[in-house]
Amino acid sequence: MKIADTFLALVKRASTDLDVERISEDVRVFALRHEGLPTRRKALLMVDATARKAALVGAASSAPPGWAAAVATAPELAALIVLQSRMIVGLHLLYGGELEPEERALEIVAGLASGAGLSVGRRLTVRLAEELAKKLAARALGRSFAHFVPLLGVVASAALNYGVVQAVGRAVVARVERRWGPPEIPGSGPVLDAAGRIA
């Protein structure tokens, strides 16, 4: 099985195994805890919380020396996909949107791709998702080399995971706002500021 196929299989598995009811409840509690804040601020707080968890995953998987750290790359990648999948679905729920099960995997790949700086349109096809998965898998494989330098690898992996999840989260927030619009404003769709930019 190719790396891209494995990556795509992980994303599909993560998207179908997600406990959406639990995520929905977590999002509800999170939103209540930050009741006075606008949805975008809540979303960015959610992204930051996920990025901190991802940094811990990166640090923990890089702690073993040498080849043992490289072996920890696959579980780290799986954990990151699950963390980011939960965040992506949670952001959709925070903005009042619900994704159908088959739509979840495509949105997760779109979010991961956007965060990696790959161009993603508003709608994804399965073929495009597979192409994006190949590119993302190649980037993830390149990251695994940070594990070979003991202490530096721990710091580098933590920082890399934090930065990647921040980028993915911010890209998903923009994507979700374009799709569902901020819930504070009645109606749906993007909200424009005076200059014509999406607010």
Order of alpha helices (4+ residues) and beta strands (2+ residues): alpha-alpha-alpha-alpha-alpha-alpha-alpha-alpha
